[in-house]
Amino acid sequence: MIYSEDGDGMTQDVFKAIFVNDFDGLQKIYAKHDLSTDILDEHGMTPLQHAAYKGNEQIVRWLLNRGADVNSGKHKYQYTALHFAALSGNPVVCSLLLAAGAKSDVTNTVGRTASQMGAFVGNHNCVAVISNYVPEEEVTCYTIPDSNENEPKLPPELAQPVHKFIMMTNIHPVKVALEIPPVFLVDDNASKIFKVLNLMCEREINKQLETNEVMAFKFHYLASILIEIVKYNDVKSEKQSDPKNYSLRKY
């Protein structure tokens, strides 16, 4: 694809390259010219917002790595990149933006959040991702001991698998049971995770600005399934190790 050389043309070529998903062409434009990552089109949209609307994961990642403003609010109708991602129908793009700090509670000029706009056009997979998103720091904060504790409530090596676990969007009990990482069932990890999930539940209920009852219930629900799996495994192990005595106790 041939791109123009004048200043305004270069700016337009950036948006054209994104429109046709020309990642190589986009890279060449930025490599050749000193352009801001957050240049604006005539509607106040940034390249990141265009890429989010196209649902292009590759370009979105690249722009975020270049420091694109994930919460740019200069669009004339105040749509953010997350609004456009929800409209695109690509849940991965939504996840990328959220991980980069996109604010999910920002509304456009008609008072709609990104999640509400996604629901309006039927992109429920995007709505699920946005509604279930939890910042990593809300889990990693439990890997740091309090001043009156010798050990953290959650071992640091469990932070990532716990974060992935609570980000599940399909929480059918069978699905949850199948997705529980084996490391959760080692030593007393399950009891530690159970306590942390219930602390997170309490935190959601006790939020001063806005109680998130749905997320509070989800944390409690996941904790309950985890502990039931542990109980089942304990009974199963006991039965296998001493089937005769287990049978007598059962009756």
Buried (B, 14 or more C-beta within 10 A) or exposed (E): EEBEEEEEEBBBBBBBBBEEBBBEBBEBBBEEBEBBBBBBBEEBBBBBBBBBBBBBBEBBBBBBEEEBBBBBEBBEEBBBBBBBBBBBBBBBBBBBBBEBEBBBEBBBEEEBBBBBBBBEEEBBBBBBBBBBBBEEEEBBBBBEEEEEEEEBBBBEEBBEBBBEBBBBBEBEEEEBEEEBBEBBBEEEBBEBBBBBBBBBBEBBBEEEEEEBEEBBEBBBBBBBBBBEBBEEEEEEEEBEEEEEEBEEEEE
